[in-house]
Amino acid sequence: MTAPSRAEPFARCHRHAWLLVALTELIGDCARAAGEVYRPVAEAPPTRSDVLVNLGPLVGLCRSARTRVEAARARDAVRCTSAEKEAVPARTDVGADFLADLLESPAQAVKRAQEPASKGEFTVEQILDEATDSAVLSGLLALHEAQRQSDPGTAAARRLVAAGHFTLAVAVISLDVPAAVP
């Protein structure tokens, strides 16, 4: 087995290693917290409408998620001081646009990300970093919205929506754009 001829495919994963850890843990925690709501309902007789559920994991998850993400980013920054994140000019939707394209067609998303990169407007790394940030922020906002729900079932469902956003962020971090280009 030969080693890859370039370092790019793993560079993003290494640069965001602690963020990957935090996000994958949050994905699992979101699912477990939702399960804590759904399990008592599933175990209760179908005619019973007053099922007690434990909202503790839901509340704790909402309170800790942002701190966990920020701590992971700080650890990554310390780990990879030479790989500073390049800022994207203010007021762009390049990351959100990439995510929308990615959900529609990953190959098309990669092509569209390379267009502004080839014009020098952004680097592919900047676009992927912005897409990651957008997905993480959407996940954190979904958790915040979940915390505001009075219905436990709706709150649990919002946690699963957050898990989807965190999963999308993990996918973007793991994306090998150079290898995906024909």
C-alpha positions in Angstrom: 0.0 0.0 0.0 1.4 3.4 -1.0 1.0 6.6 0.9 -1.2 9.4 -0.6 0.8 11.7 -2.9 -0.4 14.8 -1.2 -1.4 15.9 2.3 -4.5 17.9 1.5 -7.1 15.1 2.1 -6.1 14.8 5.7 -5.1 18.4 6.4 -8.6 19.6 7.2 -9.3 16.7 9.5 -6.1 17.3 11.3 -6.7 21.1 11.5 -10.2 20.5 12.9 -9.4 17.3 14.9 -10.9 18.5 18.3 -13.9 20.1 16.5 -14.5 16.7 14.9 -14.4 15.1 18.3 -16.8 17.6 19.8 -19.2 17.4 16.9 -19.4 13.6 16.9 -19.9 13.6 20.6 -22.7 16.2 20.3 -24.3 14.1 17.6 -24.5 11.2 20.0 -25.6 13.3 22.9 -28.4 14.8 20.8 -29.6 11.4 19.9 -29.4 10.1 23.5 -31.2 13.2 24.8 -34.0 12.7 22.3 -34.2 9.0 23.3 -34.6 10.0 26.9 -37.9 11.7 25.8 -39.1 9.1 23.3 -38.4 5.9 25.4 -40.8 6.6 28.3 -43.5 7.4 25.7 -42.8 4.2 23.8 -42.8 2.2 27.1 -46.2 3.6 28.3 -49.5 2.1 27.3 -50.9 3.8 24.1 -53.9 5.2 26.0 -51.8 7.0 28.6 -51.2 10.7 27.8 -49.5 11.8 31.0 -46.1 10.2 30.5 -43.3 11.8 32.6 -40.1 12.3 30.7 -36.6 13.4 31.9 -35.7 16.7 30.4 -32.4 17.0 32.2 -30.2 15.7 29.4 -32.0 18.0 27.0 -31.3 21.1 29.1 -27.8 20.1 29.9 -26.9 19.5 26.3 -28.2 23.0 25.3 -26.2 24.6 28.0 -22.9 22.9 27.2 -22.9 22.6 23.4 -21.6 26.1 22.6 -18.9 25.9 25.3 -17.8 22.4 24.0 -17.5 23.7 20.4 -15.6 26.8 21.5 -13.2 24.7 23.6 -12.6 22.3 20.7 -11.8 25.2 18.4 -9.4 26.7 20.9 -7.7 23.3 21.2 -7.4 23.0 17.5 -6.0 26.5 17.3 -3.3 25.6 19.8 -2.6 22.3 18.0 -2.3 23.9 14.6 -0.9 27.4 15.1 0.7 27.4 11.7 -2.7 26.7 10.0 -4.5 29.9 10.9 -8.0 30.2 9.6 -8.2 32.7 6.8 -11.0 35.2 7.2 -13.6 35.5 4.5 -14.7 39.0 3.7 -17.7 40.1 5.7 -21.3 39.7 4.6 -20.8 36.7 2.3 -23.1 33.6 2.1 -20.4 31.5 0.5 -20.5 28.8 3.2 -24.3 28.6 3.3 -24.4 28.5 -0.5 -21.9 25.6 -0.4 -24.0 23.7 2.1 -27.2 24.1 0.0 -25.3 22.9 -3.1 -23.8 20.0 -1.1 -27.2 18.7 -0.1 -28.4 18.9 -3.7 -25.3 17.5 -5.5 -21.9 17.1 -3.8 -20.1 17.1 -7.2 -21.8 20.3 -8.2 -21.0 21.9 -4.8 -17.3 21.1 -5.3 -17.4 22.7 -8.8 -19.2 25.8 -7.6 -16.7 26.1 -4.7 -13.8 26.1 -7.1 -15.3 28.8 -9.3 -14.8 31.7 -6.8 -11.5 30.1 -5.8 -10.2 30.1 -9.3 -11.1 33.8 -9.6 -9.2 34.6 -6.4 -12.3 35.7 -4.5 -11.9 33.0 -1.9 -9.8 29.9 -1.3 -11.5 26.5 -1.3 -10.3 26.3 2.4 -12.1 29.5 3.2 -15.3 28.3 1.6 -15.2 25.0 3.4 -14.4 26.7 6.7 -17.3 29.0 6.2 -19.6 26.1 5.4 -18.4 24.3 8.5 -19.1 27.4 10.6 -22.5 27.8 9.1 -23.5 24.1 9.8 -22.2 24.3 13.4 -24.0 27.6 14.0 -27.2 26.1 12.6 -26.8 23.1 15.0 -26.3 25.4 17.9 -29.3 27.5 17.0 -31.4 24.4 16.7 -30.3 23.4 20.2 -31.2 26.9 21.5 -34.6 26.6 19.9 -35.1 23.2 21.4 -34.5 24.6 24.9 -37.3 27.1 24.3 -39.9 24.4 23.5 -42.5 23.6 26.0 -43.4 20.3 24.4 -40.8 17.6 25.2 -41.5 15.8 21.9 -40.8 19.0 19.9 -37.7 19.7 21.9 -36.4 16.2 21.2 -37.1 16.5 17.5 -35.2 19.8 17.5 -32.2 18.0 19.0 -32.2 15.6 16.2 -32.3 18.5 13.7 -29.2 19.9 15.5 -27.6 16.5 15.1 -28.2 16.7 11.4 -26.5 20.1 11.2 -23.5 18.8 13.2 -23.3 15.7 10.9 -23.2 18.1 7.9 -20.3 20.0 9.6 -18.4 16.7 10.1 -19.0 15.9 6.4 -17.7 19.2 5.3 -14.6 18.9 7.5 -14.0 15.5 6.1 -14.5 16.5 2.5 -11.6 15.9 0.1 -12.3 18.6 -2.4 -9.0 18.2 -4.4 -9.6 14.4 -4.9 -13.2 15.0 -5.9 -12.3 17.2 -8.8 -12.1 15.3 -12.1 
